[in-house]
Amino acid sequence: MKKLLFAITMLLLLSSGCKLDSFLFNEKTISKYELPGNTIPDSLIKQETFQSGGNKLYGYWIASGDPYNNLTILYCHGNKNNIDNYWDRVMYLHGLGVNIFIFDYRGFGMSGGKSSETGLHEDGSSALNFIMSKYNVKADSLCLYGYSLGNVVSIYLAAEVVNPYRLIAEAPFASANSLTQGSLILDIPQGWLTEGTFNNADEIKRIKTPFLLLHGTADDFVRYRDNGRVVYENAPEPKKLILVEGAVHTNVPETMGINKYRQTLRSFMNIK
């Protein structure tokens, strides 16, 4: 019954001209970031701006506070929400003792412009260039981490732009087609819902770095069977898969337990 009601709802949305793009991308701008629940010392946090495709984008550099650890995570966040909504993720990762850079894509949060798949790629490249230039981040100390939509950015960067030290994917789409047909329970051509292809399953074939995939078994938005599994199978070795029993799309770290989540990443990134 729930699937039937959802199918009817989606058909009504389609008939009214709605697209999945309006769900994937952010349409609400803000005037200030709040960084809710922050526990990281203010002295380690710096708001930054940089240019991408003529748009002013916002991000935060969070220093590790550990002079002996020069690893940096470029964190590419998920759909719809801005930096504030992913700040808990920043705090989890900061507990590893690494530097972190998180940014809002064009059209998200305080960042200007209008979102698109091409824009995501360009924004990721600009963010990468920014931290390499300003913070002297080197490829051999760079970890790319994509969550949900953010994998469109991180996997693209690892496949086409830079060979990072590590690549981490949490709940990645295989493609727009897999997302619409798998998660929406409707056999709809991808172009009806989105102008992008979001083809992570193809891009992942070209990476040359160790790869870790995290996915919840109960994820009903980006189902593992249709998405994460395909991405993982297409990825070259070395690679590692962790299926998190009972986790949905939004709570992989919490379901694992934050300590275990950090231990998993610490081991994969070879952090002593």
N, C-alpha and C positions, 0 to 999 in steps of 0.2 A: 504493500500500500504506500509506504514512504517513497519507494522508487517511482511509483506511478505518479504520485503527487509532484515529485521533483521533476519528472519528465514533462508534466503538464506546465509547470512553472517555467521551465526552460524554453518550451515552445512558445509560451506567451511572451517571454523576454525577447526571443528571436524575432517574433512577428512585430515587436515594437521597435526593432532596429538595434537592440542592445548587443554588445560584443563582449567577449571574454576579456578583451583589452581593458575594459573599464573596471574589471575585477583585478586583473594582474597589476595594473598600473595605479598610481596614486593621483587622485583628483582633488585632494584637499591640501592647501598650502597652510603653513604656519609662520608666525613671526618670530618665534623663539623656541629653542630647544630646552627641555626641562631636565633631561637625564634622570628619570625617576628612580628612586631607591639607590642612588649612587653611593658606593662605599669606597671607590678609588680616590686616593688623595688628589685634591684639586691641582697640586703642583705637578702631577703627572699627565694632566689632561690639557690639551690645547685645541681650540676650535680653529679649523683651517678653511680656506677657500681656494679654489682653483678653477681654471677655465676648461670647458669641454664643448666643442662645436659652437662657440660663441655664447655659451651659457655659463653663468656663475654657479658652481656647485659647492656644497658645504660638506664638511667632514670633520672627524675628530681623530687626532693623533694621541694615542695613550701610550706613554713610555713605560717600559717594563719596570723601571726602578732597580733593575739588576744589571750592574755594569759588566757582568760576565756572560750575559745571555744576549746575543745580538739577533736572535730570530724575530721575524716580524710576520704577523698574520694580516693579510689584506682580506678583510671580511666583507663579503658581498651579500647583503641581506635579502630577505624575501619580498613577496609582493605586497602591494597596497599600503603598507605602513612605512613610517619614517624611522630615523635613528632612535628616537625616544623609545619606540616599541620593541627595539632589539637591544636595549642597553643591558638587560639582564644577561644576554649572550656575551656582551663585551666583558661584563664582570666575571662570568664563568671562565672565559679565555684568559683574562688578565691574571687569574690565579695560577696560570702555567708559568708566569714569570717572563712573558714575551711582550714585545711591542705589538700594538694593534692599530690598524687604520680602518675606520668604518666611514662610509660616505653615503649621501643620498644621491640617487640617480636624478637626472633631469626630470622635473615635474614632481619630485618627492620632497616633502618637508619644506625647507627653505630654498632648495635648489630650483633655479629657473629652467624654463623650457618645457617641451612636451615629450613624453616618453614614447619610445618605440624600440624594437629589437635592435636596429642599427644604432640607436642612441645608447642603449645599454652597452654595446660593444665599445663604442667610442668613449663613453664615460669611464668604463673599466680601464681602458688604455690610458686615459688621462690621469686617473687616480694612481695607476701604477707609475707613470712617468713622474708624477708629483712627488711620491714618496722616495723614488729612486734619486731624484734630483735634490730635494730639500733635506731628506733624512739619510741619504747615502745608503739606502737599502740595496743590497746586492741579490742577484737571482739565487745564489747558493745559500742565502739565509732567508728566503722568501717562502712563506706558506700561503697558498691561496685556499680560501674556505668559502664555499658557496652554500647557501641555504635556500631551498625551493627555487624561486625565480632567480636568485643570485647565482645559481649554477650556470645560467645562460652567460653570465659575465665571467665567472672564474674558469669554467671549462674552456671557453673561447680564448681567454688569455693564455692558459697553459698549452693549448693546441696551436695557437696562431701567433702569439706575441712573445712569450718568455718561457724558458724552461725552469720552473721553480724548483725549490728544494723538495716540497711536498704539495700534493693537491688533495683536499678533503671535500667531499660532496655529501650534503645531508638532504635527503628527500628530493632528488633531482627529477625533473621531467625527462622523459625520453625524447619527446617532441610535442608540438602542439596537437598533433593528431592523436597521440597516445593519451594526452591529458584530456582532451574533449571526449574521446570515445570510451576511455577507461573510467575516468572519475565522474563524468556527467551522465553515465548510463544511457547515452544516446549515440547512435551511429550517424554523426553529423560531419560533413566535410569541414576540415580545419579552417578554411577560408571564411566560413560563415561566422566564425566566432572570433577570429584573430587574424591580423594581417601578418603576423610573424610565424616562423617555422619552429623556432626554439629547439633546433635539432641537436640536443646534447648527445644523443646516441651515436650520431655520426662524428661530431667533433671529438668525442672522447677517444676515438681510434687513433688520433694523431698526437696524443700526449706522450711524453718521454720521461715521466717522473713517477715515483711511487704514489699510489692512489689508494685512498681510504673512502669507502662508502658506508654511510650510516642511514638506516631506514627503519621506520616503525612498521611492525606487522599489521597494525590496525589503522594505518593511514588510508582514509577513504577519500581524500582529495587527490593525492598523487600516489596511487596504489603501487605497491612494490612490484607486483606481478607484471604490470604493463609498463612500468617506468624504471624504477631503480634496478630491477633485475636486468633489463635490456642494456642500460648504461653500463652496469658492471660487467656483463658478458662481453660487451664490445671493447672494454678497456684492456690495454695490453698489460702484461706483467711488468713489474711486481704490483700486486694489488691485494687489498684486504676488504672483506665484507663483514659488517656487523649488523645483524637484524635485531632490533630491539623489541622484544615480545611485549605486546600490548600498547606500544607507543602509537599515538596518532601523528598527524602532520606537524603539530606545534610543540610537542613535549618530549622529543627524543632525549635531551639531556636530563630532564627531570625524571623521566621514567627509568633511565639507566641508573640514576643517582649521580649527583654532581661530582662526588669523589671518583666514582668509577668512570664517568665521562672524561674527567681530567686525566685520570690514569691511562685511559685508552689513547688519548691524544698525546700525552707525554711519551708513551711508548712508541707510537707511530712516528713522532717527530724527533725521537731520540734525545729527549730532554732529560738530563741527569737530575 
